[in-house]
Structures are given as structure tokens and as C-alpha cells.
Amino acid sequence: MPDGSRIDYDGLIPNNVGLADDLRVRKALETWHPGYIDWWKSMGPEGFQDSPVYLRTAVGVGSDGWAKFGFVRMPEYRWGILLAPAVEGRRIPFGAHKNEPAWQEVPGEYRAMLRRLLVIQGDTEPASVEQQRYLGATAPSLYDMRNLFQVNVEEGRHLWAMVYLLQKYFGRDGREEADDLLRRRSGHQDMPRMLGAFNEQTPDWLSFFMFTFFADRDGKMQLAALSQSGFDPLSRTCRFMLTEEAHHMFVGETGIARVIQRTAEAMKQAGIDDPYDIERVRALGVIDLPTIQKKANLHCSLTFDLFGNEISTNAANAFNAGLKGRYREDKLTDDHLLTASVYPVLRPRDGGMIKEDVAALSALNMRLRDDFVDDAAAGVARWNRVLESAGTAFRMTLPHVAFNRRIGEFSAIHTDTEGNILSQEEWQARRESMLPSTDDNLFIASLMHASLRPGQYAGWIAPPRHGVDNMPGDFEYVQLAG
């Protein structure tokens, strides 16, 4: 067995899985590598491929001291295959195979199901890079540009993580799936990405911050559930991916907090007490709070759809098979079988909504979404502390889970952000009060001008409290040619 605590940087592909001795998989990955670099150069950050960026690179997989910082051009970033340390004697923690030894090879009867899980997770990683590829040109600071590129390269590494599992454990099928991950394109008419939210545009930085707050939080939930997997290589892969995913959510949460802070400060300085006096607020060159809320409504509702149908046979099968658990499965105190358990599911009925107890196995998507809501609400509470400190009465909220849904129980109805059911006519009349309008998006776009001097920030966003890696406020995070 390779020493999983040490990363081999001698070869083309940094890894801690012993690629030097696994000639078949090493050859497959080295064959895939040029296509990945071509994809990165054509679909990665536009216009900044030659710029040295102050990025962190994983140099270990322990809980402390796992990364180093330094300047690197993104196409030369050392992407690699990194698994968290193995847990000796680990056993499957849930499902029909509970307490059996964790699998080191793919169980034959679950081969297709496991491959599907890997492909769906893998497809989200390059999709977000594609969605964000033009944002560098309008970065509000070098600090924010660097954070964008850090998110991008780590999404690229997470693609490598899934491709390794496909190449290692699924032979020709895995190689074909790996190639397809580079063929699909976010928003492409004929070859779109697999999940709807990853085909949406990310046209501005407020959208980017919302995406990393909401969609990457879904990523956290999905990775946490997969980290419980009885297939040990997947569990170890996702455990390390979660280490990097935390930064992506930090970028989103603090980015939105800084936008809110700057708006509140500008309003206070101008003597504007009414946050709905939108024309006066916008005249200050900041994004009004109701529009920030509408952006949150949009991105949160898109992310709700990522959890799929509230009642799902596929989720039940994956749990029963021991492939995908629940969020923090190892901290739960039930029987981890769920064969006799129920879970309350909110459903539209007779012009209203009711909670029905359904088989817990069938309601796993609902439960994971509920965990997401609780986790996201804590971030929203931190935004509201910023507003409270600024002395404004406006408060950010999460929309109701039925709002603006395209998938699941609520896809056939319309509601407002509080969950009150609306007629088609009421929805059309109120839609632009709850979701960004064309005028809202055009105004946000009008603010998107690059601010590229070290220590300088665009007027619509506040500086961060701390620099990356404790660097000073005027540190040049991205070294731009000319």
C-alpha cells in the first residue's frame, strides 16, 4: 500500500495513491491529461492563463499544514489525486451492508449505481469553471480575482478526483465517462452539463458570490453524504475534497457580506434610511439590499433543485446499497437502516401545504435539503449581523423551499418567497419583486468594472478583514502582464 500521508510530486500527476506502481491507471490518466489541459486553456479563466497567481497547493492530506502558498501560472498548477488517510478496520456505517468491512473494490451488483454517482459529481466540477470563465475581466480587486482562480483550480482538482476513481475502478466504461466530462459544456444546447443549475450563466460577481454560497454548499452536503460511503476510495476522496470546499463557501459568504457592508455604509453616509429607495441607493454606486435579496432568492431556489425529487427511489437505493449516506451519518444515533423509520415531507395538497410522514428511505433528498437549509441559515444570520451593526432594519432571508422550483413536489405550483401559493396571474404580477429583473441585472452589470491595482477595491464592495495567507492589504495577488 502507498503511504497515503505523503504526496508524490515527482511524476506528471501528483498523488498519494501509488500511481508510480499502477502502470495501467497512470497511463490512462497521462493519456487523459492533454485533453484536460486543452479544456482548461479553452474553457478556464479567460485572459489570465499566463498570469502568476498566488495560489495554495496541497502538499499533504493531514488536518494541519496540508497546503502551501506561492505564485503559479494556472495551466502549470499541480493538480493531483489526493485521498484522505485510510481508517484502519473501517466498516460500512449504514444500509443493508452495515458493519461489513468497507469495500476497497467496486461491488459488482452496485457498479452502475456507483458509476452514476461519480459521473454526476464529476460533471459539476468543470461546469462551474466554465460558468465563471469570464469573471476575471471584471474583478473588483486582485484579492477577489485570486479567490476566483483558487476556486477554479480546486474545482479542476475535484474533477481529477472523480476521473481517477472512474479510470481506476471502471475500465473502458470509466475512460469513456472521463472523456465525456471534458466534452460537455455548461449551457451548451446540444451537450449541456447534467444538472440544471450548472447550465445557468454567472454573468457578474454578485452571482459568483451567490453561487459559491449556495451551490457550493450543496456540494458540501453531497460530498459529506458521499464521504460516508461504504466504497472506501470514494469516502477518502470526498473527505479530502471537503477540506478544499470550505474555502469556496467562505468566498461566497464573505463576498456577499462585503457587498452588504458596503451598501449599508454608503446608505448611512448619504443619510438614506429606506432601503427600498432604490434609485437613490443605486445612485451611490452600490447594489441596493432588495436586489441582493432577489439574487439570493434566485440562487437558493436553483440550488434547492439540485437536491432532486423530495421522494426518490434512487436515493433510497444508494443508501440501502451503502454507497451514499446522510449528512454526518456517523453522528446520527438511529439504526442507520431506516427500514422502519419515517420522515416528514412538505407537499402541496388541495391549494395548501401539509407535512406527511413518508418512509425515511424515500425522503433522503428531503432530509439532505433540510440540512442544507439549516447550514445556509447560519450564514444568512451572519449577513444580518453586518446589517445590524450598520444600523439598518433590513434583514436577509432564505426563500421558502417551494419558491421558484422546477424539480420535485413544488414544480407544478407557484408561491411567493414565504410559501404562499400564487395563481399564474399573481406569479406574473409579482415575479420581478422576488427575482432579479432585466433592469436589476443591467444595473449590476453596469458596476462590473475591473479594479486591478494592489489594495484597490471597486466601490460596490468592502475590503476583506484579512488578506489571504495573512498578506498585507496592498499585496499583488495576481501579477498581471503590463
N, C-alpha and C positions, 0 to 999 in steps of 0.2 A: 504493500500500500504506500502511496506517496505521502510525504509529510505535509499534511493539509495546513499547517501553520505557516509554511514558507511558500512564497510565490517565486516561481522560476521566471526570471526576466531574460534568460539567455536566448530563447528562441523567438520566432516571429510573433507568437501568441503567448503573452504572459499567462501563467496558470498555476494552480496548486492541485491539479488533478493528474499529474504524471503524464502529460502529453508526450514527453520525450520518449517514453516507453510504450506508447499506444500509437503505433505507426498508422493503423487504419484510420483512426479518428483524426490524428494530426494531419494526414494527407487530405482528408475530406475538408477540414477547416481551412487548411492552407489553400485549397482549391477554391473555397468559398470567399476567402479574404479579398482577392482583387475586385470581385463584384461588389463586396461591401464598400470598399474604398471608392469605387466608381459611384455607388449610390450616395455615399457621404458627400463627395465633391459636387454631385449634381443636385442633391436634394437637401443637403445640410445647410448651415448658415450661409446665406448669400453674401458674397463680397468680403468675407473675413477669413478665408481659408489660409492666407499667408501671414496673418497677424499673430504674433506671440501673445498668448492669453495666460493669465495667472490661474492655473487650474490645480485642483487636487487630484492626485492619482493614488489608487490603493496600492499599498506596499505590504499589507498583511490583512488577516481576517479576524484578528482578536478584537476585543471590545475597546481596547485603548491603543492609541498610536497606530491606527491602521492606514493612515493616509499621509502623504507629503504634498507640499505645495511648491509650484515652480512654473516658470514660463514654458509653454509648449505650443507649437502650431497644431491646430486641431486634427488635420489629417495624419499627424505623427503621434497622436495620443496613443498611449499603450493600453488599448482595450484588451480585455482578457477574460479568462474563465476562472471565476472565484467562487468557491463553496465555503460556507461556514464550517468550523471544525465538526467532525463526526462525534456523535454522542454514543459512547460505548454501551452496547446492550440495549439500544433504543428499540421500543416496541410500538406497534401501531396503536394510536391513542383513542380510536373511535371506530364505529361502524361494525360490520359483520365480522371483520378480522381483528377486532380489538384484542390487544395483548399478545398477538402473534409478533414474531420478530419483524422489524421493519424491512421492507423489500430493498435489496440492492440491485435487482434486475426487474424489468417490467413484467408484472404478472400477465400471462398470455390472455386471460379472459377479459382483462381491462385495457388491452393495448390500444384499441381505437378510442376509447374514452379518454385515456391519458394523453394521447397524441393531440386530441382536440383541445384539451385544456392548455397544453403547451403552445399550440398554434395561436389560439385566441389571445393568450397573454403576450406572446411574442409579437403579434401584429400591432398591439397598442404602442410598442416602444418606438419603432421607426415612424409610426403615424404622427406622433406628437412632434418629432423633429421636423417632419415635413410641414406640419401646420405652422411652425414657428420660424421657418427659414428666412423670412424677410424682416423680422423684427429688429435685427441688429442695426438696420439703416435708420431707425427712429428711436434708438436707445436714449432714455432720459439721463443716463450717466454711464461712465465707464464701469462703475460698480455694478449697475444693473445689467449692462451688456455682458460682463464677466459671469454673472449669475445665470443669465440665459444660456451662455455657452457651456457652463458647468452642468446645467440640467440636460442640455443636448447631448454632451458626450456620455453622460451616465445613462441616458435612455439608450444610446448606442451600445453601451456595455451590457445593459439588460437584454437587448436583442441578442447579443453574443451568448448570454446565459441560456436563453431558450434554444438557440441554434445548437449549442453544444449538446444539450440533452436530446434534441432531435437527431443529431448526427451520431451520437454515441449509442443510443438505445433503439433507434428505429430504422437503421439501414437505409435502403434505397428510398423508402417512403419518407424518412426523415430528411434525406438530402433534397428531395423534391419540395418538401414543405419549406425547407430553409431557403431554397431558391425563390419560391413564391413570396416569401416575406420581403424580398427585395424587388419583386415585380409589382406588387400592389402599390397604389398611391392614394394618399389622403384626398378625398373629394373627386377622384377620377370617375368619369361617367361609366367607363367600362370595367375598370379594375379598382374599385374603391376598397378602403380598409373595411374590416369585418364589422366593426361596431360604429353605430351612428355618430356618437359624439366625436369620434376621431376622423370624421369626414367634414366637420364644421370648420369654418375659417377662424383663424386667430389674427384678426387684422390690426390690433392695437395692443398696447401694453397693459391696459386695464383688463382686456380679455385674457392676456397671458397670465396675469396675476390670479384672475378668477379660475382659469384652467388649472393652474398648479395648486390652488387651494382646494378646489372641488374634485376635478378628475384625478389628480394625483392622490387625493385622499381615498377615492375609490380604489386606486392602485394599491394603496396601503392595506385596505381591507381585503382585497383579493389576494395579495401576497401573504398577508397574515394567515388567511384561511388555507392557502396552499403550503405554507410553512409547516402546517400540522400534518402534511401528507404522509401516508404510510410508505410511499415511494421515497426512500431516504435521499437520493440525489436531488430530487425536486425540493424537498424540505430544506436541505442545506443550501441550495441555490437561493431560495426565497428568503431565508434568514439573513443572508448577506445583502441581498437586494434591498431589504427593509432598512439597512444601515444607511444606504445612499438615498432612499426615497424620502427620508425625513428632511433632507435639505430642500427637496423640491417643494414640499408643503411649507417649509419655512419661507422660501422665496415668495410664495403666493400670499401667505398670511401677513407677513411683514410688508410686502409690497402694497397690499390693499390698505393696511393700517397707515402707511406713509401717505397714500393718496388722501385718505380720510383726514389725517392730521393736517395736511397742507390746506385742504379746503376749509376745515374748521378754523384754522389760524387766519386765513385770508378773510373769511366772513367776520371774524372778531375784529380784525384790524379795520375793516371797512364799515363796521357798525351795523352789519346785516344780521338781524335776529331770526328772520323767517327763512328756513332752508328751502322753502318752496317758491321763493322769489328768484326763480331760476335765471331769468335774464340778467339780473344784477350780479348774481353769483358767477355766472359764466363770463361776464364782462371782466372779472378779476383774473381770468386765465386759468381757472381751476375747474374741476369736474364737480358739479352740484351733487349733493348727497342723494336726492331721489334717483338720479341717473345711475349712481353707483349701486343703489339698491336694485334697480331694474336689471343691471348687469348680473348681480348676484342671483336674482330670480331665474334668469335665463340659464346660467351655467349650472346652478344647483339642479334645476329640473332636467337638463340634459344628462347630468350625472346620475340622477335617480334612474333614468332609463338604462344605464349601464349595468344595473343590478338584475335586469331581465324581469321576467314574469314573477309576480309575488308567489304564485303557486307553480312549482316547477318539478316535473319528474326528473329532468336531467340533474338538477341539484341534489335531489334525493338519492339518485343512483350513484353520483360521485361520492356522497357522504357514506352511503352504505358500503361502497366498494373500498372505503378507506383512502380515497385519493385526495379529497378536499374537505377540510373540516370547517369549523366555525371560527369566528374571530376569537382569539385567545381560548381556543378549545381546552388547552392544558390548564386553564384557570377555572373552568366551569366545574360544577360539583354534581351534575346529574349523572345518569348511567352511561352517557356517550353513545347510546344505541338509538334512542328516540323512537323505538318501535311502538311504545305505548304513550308517547307524550303528545301534547297539543301546543299550539302557539297561536296567539290572537292575530288575525289578519284583517286589516281595514278594507272594506269592499263597498262599492256603490250599490244601493238597493232602494228601489221604489222612490226615486227622487231625493234620497238622502244617503247617509253612510252609516254602516254598522260594523262592529267588530265581531268576527266569527272565529271560534276556535277551530282550527284545522290541524291535520296531522303535522307534527313538528318537522318530520322529514320532508314534507312537501313545501313547507314555509321557510326553508333555509335562506332563500334570496331575500325574503321579507325581513328575517332576523338580521342578516348582514347589513341591509339597508338601514334598519333601526340603529344598529351600532354606528353606522356612518353618520346618521343624523346627530346622535349624541356627541360624537367626536367633533363634527363640524360646528355644533352649537357652542362648544367650548372656545373655538376660535372666534366666532362671532361675538361672544361675550368679551373677548379681549379687544376687539374693534370698538365695542361700546364703551369700554373704559377710556379709550382715546377720546371719544366724543364727550364723555362725562368730564374728563379733565379739561377739555376745551370749553366747557360751559354751555354746550348746545343740548337741547332736549331731544334732538333726532336720535333714533336708535335703529340699527340694522337688525334685520330678522331673516330667518330662513323661510322660504315659501312652504306651504303645505305640500305633502307628498303627492297629492292628486293634481297639483298645478302643472299645466302645460306638458302633459305626459303623452308620449307616442307609443309606449310599450306597457303592457300589463293591465291591471284591473281598471285603471282610470283613463285608458287611451281613447275610450269612446265618449267621454264626457268633457265638459269644460268647467273649471272652477276659478275662483279668484285665489289670491295668494294665501287666504285664510281657510280655504277649503269649501267655501260656499258654492254650490252648484249654480252655473250660469247657463242660460239659453244661448243658442248660437248668436242671436242678435245682441244679447248682453255682452257676450265674449268679444264680438267685433267692436262694440262701442267702447269697451274698457281695456282692450288689449294693450294699447300704447301707453296706458297708465301703469301697466305692470311689467311690460317687456320693452327693451330698447326700441325706439322708433328710428326711422331713417334719419330724422333730424338729430336725434341723440348720437347716433353713430357718426354722422358727418361732423358734429361738433367735437367729439372725442378725436376723430381723425385730424381735425384742424390743429389740435395741440401736439400731435405726434411729430416733433422735430428733434433731431439728434442733439444731444448736449455732450460733447466729447472732450472737453478739457478736464484734466485731472482735478477732482474736487468740486466740479461744477455739476449742478442738478437742474433739470427742467423745472419750470415754475409751477407745474401742477403736482409735484411730488416732493415730499420732505426728504432730507438726507437720512440715512440709517443711523441708528445709535452707535453701532460699532462697524468697523471695517472687516473685510474678510481676513482671517488669519491674523487679526489684531493689527492690520496695516493702518497707517495714518490716513486722514481724510483726503489728502491730495495724492494718494498712491495711484500710479498709472496701471490699472488692472489689465488693460488691453493696449498693446503697443501698436498704434496704427501707422501704417506707412505714410510718410509725408505729413 
